[in-house]
Amino acid sequence: MINAVGNRMTREIARQQKLADQLERTLTQISSGKRLQRMSDDPVAARRIATIGTTQASMVAWNSNITTANALVAQADGVMKSVNNLMARARELTLAAANDSANPADRAAITSELGAIADEIDSLSASRDANGDPLFASGNARIMRFDSDISFAPVPAAADVFVLGGNSISVGVRDAAAAVAAGDKPAMGAALTGLSTAIGHLADRHAEIGLSGGRLERIGETLAARDITLKDERSSVEDTDLTVAIAQLNAQDLTLGAAQAAFAKINRQTLFDLLR
């Protein structure tokens, strides 16, 4: 009989300890705001949280690339505007030099300005970004990743922008300067054709950079929407539902309190009472 009573008491103590552990776990869930404290609480949910976490970490890197790429595109856009203006000025000057009213002094001034324009174009083509790297890559264009399956070069390589027909566009400007200096009208005509072709080429490259900027904006918006969705899903899986948790805590506290009260009452009985 005494052994039976001892076994019953041992089982009751173990049951109360389990209730206390459940109560403590619920308190931790409320204080931390996290429903899952360890993977064993819900292995399926824990695996999903880990997957979401990996995706969110990747998205941080992708968003950082978008920020960097947007800065590169903005800088490249400014460079292209300057180059386009310079090329338009070069064509305007060459046209003026080809006019019969241009005298040697006029052509000399035009030659000097065309040379300065060519130098400035060379300088712009060698622009560097905030990190000191070439804005327009000297080799292949710099490809960046913006999503798990999206990667492209936001800014084209220097050769794709500033080289036409195997020659730098600044060479075309210098050819125009040489023709003007020599007063060679046929050569000036050929230079004008080359300048017009270069202007069209630069306009196409400028448009491509603009398209990259628009694409980056759309990708950024998509990532932002995905980020909200992932945060909501992670919260639904990982975070504590305070209404449910508090109700559960109250129920657990009542159950444990009742068990402890009953246990205390039983323990006040004498051995004689238990043996009767």
C-alpha positions in Angstrom: 0.0 0.0 0.0 2.8 2.4 0.9 4.6 1.6 -2.4 1.4 2.4 -4.3 1.0 5.7 -2.6 4.7 6.5 -3.3 4.3 5.7 -6.9 1.2 7.8 -7.2 3.0 10.7 -5.6 5.9 10.3 -8.0 3.6 10.3 -11.0 1.8 13.4 -9.7 5.1 15.2 -9.1 6.2 14.4 -12.7 2.8 15.5 -14.0 3.1 18.8 -12.2 6.6 19.3 -13.4 5.4 18.8 -17.0 2.7 21.4 -16.4 5.3 23.8 -15.0 7.5 23.2 -18.0 4.6 24.0 -20.4 3.7 27.1 -18.4 7.3 28.3 -18.6 7.5 27.6 -22.3 4.3 29.7 -22.8 5.7 32.5 -20.8 8.9 32.4 -22.9 6.8 32.5 -26.1 5.0 35.6 -24.8 8.1 37.4 -23.6 10.2 36.6 -26.7 7.3 37.0 -29.2 8.5 33.8 -30.8 6.3 30.7 -30.9 9.1 28.4 -31.8 11.9 28.2 -29.2 13.6 25.1 -30.7 13.3 23.1 -33.9 11.6 20.2 -32.1 8.7 22.4 -31.2 7.5 22.2 -34.9 10.1 20.7 -37.3 8.0 21.5 -40.4 7.6 25.2 -39.4 11.3 25.4 -38.4 12.4 24.2 -41.8 10.1 26.7 -43.5 11.5 29.5 -41.3 15.0 28.5 -42.3 14.1 28.5 -46.0 12.5 32.0 -45.6 15.6 33.2 -43.7 17.9 32.1 -46.5 15.8 33.8 -49.1 15.6 37.0 -47.0 19.4 37.0 -46.7 19.8 36.7 -50.4 17.3 39.5 -50.9 19.5 41.8 -48.7 22.4 41.2 -51.2 20.1 41.7 -54.2 18.7 44.9 -52.9 22.3 46.1 -52.1 23.2 45.3 -55.8 20.1 47.3 -57.0 21.2 50.3 -54.9 24.7 50.1 -56.4 23.4 49.6 -59.9 21.0 52.5 -59.6 24.0 54.7 -58.6 26.0 53.4 -61.6 23.1 54.0 -64.0 22.5 57.5 -62.7 26.2 58.4 -63.1 26.4 56.8 -66.5 23.3 58.7 -67.6 25.0 62.0 -66.6 28.1 61.0 -68.5 26.1 60.1 -71.6 24.2 63.4 -71.5 27.5 65.3 -71.4 29.0 63.2 -74.3 25.8 63.7 -76.4 26.1 67.4 -75.8 29.7 67.4 -76.8 29.1 65.4 -79.9 26.3 67.8 -80.9 28.6 70.7 -80.4 31.3 69.0 -82.5 28.9 68.5 -85.3 27.7 72.1 -85.0 31.3 73.4 -85.2 32.2 71.2 -88.2 29.1 72.4 -90.0 30.2 76.0 -89.3 33.7 75.3 -90.5 32.4 73.9 -93.8 30.5 77.1 -94.5 32.0 79.3 -97.1 31.8 82.3 -94.7 34.3 80.6 -92.3 37.7 82.3 -92.5 41.1 80.8 -91.4 40.8 82.4 -87.9 37.4 80.9 -87.5 38.6 77.5 -88.5 41.6 77.7 -86.2 39.3 78.4 -83.2 37.0 75.6 -84.3 40.0 73.2 -84.6 41.1 74.1 -81.1 37.6 73.6 -79.6 37.2 70.3 -81.4 40.4 69.0 -80.0 39.3 70.0 -76.5 36.0 68.2 -77.1 37.8 65.0 -78.1 39.9 65.2 -74.9 36.9 65.7 -72.8 35.1 62.7 -74.4 38.2 60.6 -73.6 38.1 61.8 -70.0 34.4 61.0 -69.7 34.8 57.5 -71.1 37.4 56.9 -68.4 35.0 57.9 -65.6 35.2 56.0 -62.3 32.4 55.1 -59.9 32.3 55.8 -56.2 34.6 52.8 -55.5 37.2 54.0 -57.9 36.4 51.3 -60.5 35.8 52.2 -64.2 32.2 53.2 -64.7 32.4 51.7 -68.2 34.3 48.5 -67.9 37.4 48.3 -70.0 36.7 44.6 -70.7 33.4 42.9 -70.5 30.5 44.8 -68.9 30.1 44.2 -65.2 27.3 41.7 -64.7 25.4 41.9 -61.4 22.7 39.7 -59.8 19.4 41.1 -58.8 17.3 38.0 -58.1 17.8 34.3 -58.1 17.3 34.2 -61.9 18.0 37.8 -62.9 21.4 39.1 -63.7 22.6 41.7 -66.2 25.1 44.5 -66.7 23.4 47.8 -65.8 26.1 49.8 -67.6 27.6 48.7 -70.9 31.4 48.3 -71.4 33.4 51.2 -72.7 34.0 49.5 -76.0 30.2 49.2 -76.5 29.7 52.9 -75.9 32.7 54.8 -77.1 34.0 52.7 -79.9 32.4 52.6 -83.3 33.8 50.8 -86.4 36.9 49.9 -84.4 37.8 53.5 -83.5 37.0 55.6 -80.5 34.4 58.3 -81.2 36.9 60.8 -80.0 39.0 59.8 -83.1 36.1 60.9 -85.3 36.1 64.3 -83.5 39.8 64.6 -84.1 39.4 63.7 -87.8 36.9 66.5 -88.0 39.4 68.9 -86.4 42.1 67.8 -88.8 39.8 68.4 -91.8 38.8 71.8 -90.5 42.4 72.7 -89.9 43.3 71.7 -93.5 40.2 73.5 -94.9 39.4 70.2 -96.7 35.7 70.4 -97.4 35.3 66.8 -98.7 37.0 65.6 -95.5 34.8 67.8 -93.4 31.8 66.2 -95.2 33.0 62.8 -94.4 33.7 63.8 -90.8 30.1 65.2 -90.5 28.8 61.8 -91.6 30.9 60.0 -89.1 29.8 62.4 -86.3 26.2 61.9 -87.2 26.6 58.1 -87.1 28.4 58.4 -83.7 25.6 60.6 -82.3 23.0 58.0 -83.3 25.1 55.2 -81.8 25.5 57.1 -78.5 21.8 57.8 -78.4 21.1 54.1 -78.7 23.5 53.3 -75.9 22.1 56.0 -73.7 18.6 54.6 -74.3 19.9 51.2 -73.2 21.2 52.6 -69.9 17.8 54.3 -69.4 16.1 50.9 -70.0 18.4 49.3 -67.4 17.3 52.0 -64.9 13.7 51.2 -65.5 14.3 47.5 -65.2 16.1 48.0 -61.9 13.1 50.0 -60.6 10.7 47.2 -61.5 12.9 44.5 -59.9 13.2 46.6 -56.8 9.4 46.9 -56.5 9.1 43.2 -57.0 11.6 42.4 -54.3 9.9 44.9 -51.9 6.6 43.1 -52.5 8.2 39.7 -52.0 9.9 40.9 -48.8 6.5 41.9 -47.3 5.0 38.6 -48.3 7.9 36.6 -46.7 7.8 38.7 -43.5 4.1 38.1 -43.2 4.5 34.4 -43.8 7.4 34.1 -41.4 5.5 36.0 -38.8 2.5 33.7 -39.1 4.7 30.7 -38.7 7.2 31.9 -36.1 5.6 34.7 -34.0 3.5 34.1 -31.0 -0.2 34.7 -31.2 -0.5 36.7 -28.0 -4.3 36.2 -27.7 -4.0 32.4 -27.9 -0.8 32.3 -25.8 -2.3 34.4 -23.0 -5.5 32.2 -22.9 -3.3 29.1 -22.9 -1.1 30.6 -20.1 -4.2 31.2 -17.9 -5.5 27.7 -18.5 -2.1 26.2 -17.7 -1.7 28.3 -14.6 -5.2 27.3 -13.3 -4.5 23.6 -14.0 -1.1 23.7 -12.3 -2.5 25.7 -9.3 -5.4 23.2 -8.9 -3.0 20.2 -9.1 -0.6 21.8 -6.5 -3.5 22.5 -4.2 -4.8 19.0 -4.4 -1.4 17.6 -3.9 -0.8 19.7 -0.9 -4.1 18.6 0.6 -3.3 15.0 0.1 0.1 15.4 1.7 -1.5 16.8 4.8 -3.1 13.4 5.5 -1.5 11.1 8.0 -0.1 7.7 7.3 -3.0 6.3 9.2 -5.5 8.1 6.9 -3.8 6.7 3.9 -3.9 3.1 5.3 -7.6 3.2 6.2 
